[in-house]
């Protein structure tokens, strides 16, 4: 069984190999996905690591708050993404107040 971790507060110079190496000390890393800004192509400072449940729990315990590249990592279990609302946000029809 596997678990997906959110990894935040990453330095913008980080690459997938560095993250894979850091997390593999705690278990088998199945995937690393660093989030990149669509317009600039620059890392947004967070990503996701999927690994075995036991390894994920050990990595979360050991690495959360640890300094990496001059920043303190924030690591927790990733939450499922909520569906986005359409334009306007509430789903209610827009009213023109002129």
C-alpha positions as CSV (number, residue, x, y, z in Angstrom):
1,X,0.0,0.0,0.0
2,X,1.2,3.5,-0.7
3,X,0.7,7.0,0.6
4,X,1.2,10.4,-1.1
5,X,2.9,13.2,0.8
6,X,2.7,16.9,0.3
7,X,6.2,18.5,0.5
8,X,6.2,22.2,0.9
9,X,8.6,25.1,1.4
10,X,11.0,23.7,-1.1
11,X,13.9,25.8,-2.4
12,X,13.2,26.9,-6.0
13,X,16.5,25.3,-7.1
14,X,15.4,21.8,-6.0
15,X,15.2,18.9,-8.5
16,X,13.5,15.6,-8.4
17,X,16.7,13.6,-7.9
18,X,17.5,15.5,-4.7
19,X,14.0,14.8,-3.3
20,X,14.0,11.1,-4.4
21,X,17.4,10.7,-2.6
22,X,16.2,12.4,0.6
23,X,13.0,10.3,0.8
24,X,14.5,7.0,-0.3
25,X,16.4,6.8,3.0
26,X,13.0,6.0,4.6
27,X,11.5,3.6,2.1
28,X,10.8,2.9,-1.6
29,X,9.9,6.1,-3.5
30,X,7.3,5.4,-6.2
31,X,7.1,8.9,-7.7
32,X,8.2,12.5,-7.2
33,X,6.1,15.3,-8.7
34,X,7.5,18.8,-8.3
35,X,4.9,21.5,-9.3
36,X,6.1,24.0,-11.8
37,X,4.6,27.4,-12.7
38,X,3.0,27.1,-16.2
39,X,4.0,30.6,-17.3
40,X,7.6,30.8,-16.0
41,X,8.6,27.2,-15.9
42,X,10.0,27.8,-12.4
43,X,9.4,25.5,-9.4
44,X,6.5,26.7,-7.3
45,X,8.1,25.6,-4.0
46,X,6.1,22.4,-3.4
47,X,5.5,18.9,-4.7
48,X,4.3,15.4,-3.9
49,X,6.1,12.2,-3.1
50,X,4.4,8.8,-3.3
51,X,6.0,6.0,-1.3
52,X,5.1,2.9,0.7
53,X,2.9,3.7,3.7
54,X,5.6,2.7,6.3
55,X,8.2,4.7,4.5
56,X,5.9,7.7,4.1
57,X,5.2,7.7,7.8
58,X,8.9,7.5,8.7
59,X,9.8,10.2,6.2
60,X,7.1,12.5,7.5
61,X,8.3,12.0,11.1
62,X,12.0,12.6,10.3
63,X,11.8,15.3,7.6
64,X,9.0,17.6,8.7
65,X,10.6,20.9,9.9
66,X,14.1,19.8,8.7
67,X,16.2,22.5,7.1
68,X,16.8,21.8,3.4
69,X,18.4,24.4,1.1
70,X,18.0,27.1,3.8
71,X,14.3,26.4,4.3
72,X,12.3,24.3,6.8
73,X,10.4,21.6,5.0
74,X,6.7,21.2,5.6
75,X,5.6,17.6,5.1
76,X,2.2,16.1,5.6
77,X,-0.2,13.6,4.1
78,X,-1.6,14.9,0.8
79,X,-5.3,15.7,0.7
80,X,-7.5,14.9,-2.3
81,X,-8.0,18.0,-4.5
82,X,-11.4,19.5,-4.2
83,X,-13.3,20.1,-7.5
84,X,-13.0,23.7,-8.6
85,X,-16.1,25.9,-8.9
86,X,-16.8,27.6,-12.2
87,X,-16.4,31.3,-12.8
88,X,-18.1,33.3,-10.0
89,X,-17.2,30.8,-7.3
90,X,-20.6,30.2,-5.6
91,X,-22.4,28.6,-8.4
92,X,-25.2,31.2,-8.0
93,X,-26.1,33.2,-11.1
94,X,-24.4,36.6,-11.3
95,X,-26.5,39.7,-10.8
96,X,-25.6,43.0,-12.5
97,X,-26.0,45.9,-10.1
98,X,-26.0,48.9,-12.3
